[in-house]
Amino acid sequence: MRGWGRGAVAVLAACVLLAGCGGSGGSGGGTGASGEAARALRDAVRATEGAGSARTESVSEIDGERTRTEGALDWSAKGRPYGRLRVGEGGELVLRDGQLWVRLARAVRGERWVRQKGEGDDLVPAASLRLLLDAADAHRAGRARVRGVVTTHWAGRVRAAESARVREAGVAAQSVDVWLDGRGRLVKRVESGRGKAGLVRVTTYWSGFGVGVEVPRVPGGRN
């Protein structure tokens, strides 16, 4: 990734935390969440998916370097999320028609846009909820206000034996924390662990559920 610029590297690290955009996810054969946690997280998947879209902003930290990302995503068409995110200084991420593109802060070999593997399914909020459902130790971690909203905090540590997504990343475990509003929708998530990009921590907020999201143009290579 040399020459890509910090913003591009950061958004890719955030996107691929820890297993990569379009990672298979799903159970790795472990027992997964149970009891109260399993019920709450399954309800949250339905509530969050049902919202269809939201504004999002996140901060990616890679070995102490921070990059901010903000924009909006629509996931109402299952398997075909779309939207545009601004990344750091001059970077962008575009998701449309099952394609994921990153606009580099500086051109590489004359190209500003780089197509990424996968469809970006891991960028939608329910992805973290499904990942936490794989954690046998998923548990209620208390209540907190997130930007003025009263939420319930759920947390767990997903191990490679429990999740194909974590196992395929070649890491031992990934910590997942989620905060749900009174309607069960995901309003904050924190995923952290040591992956292919080093020590990575991504904190993401979701708001404005149901917001209209413009379908972005699929980018060309040089603009």
Disulfide bonds with the S-S distance in Angstrom:
Cys15-Cys21 1.31
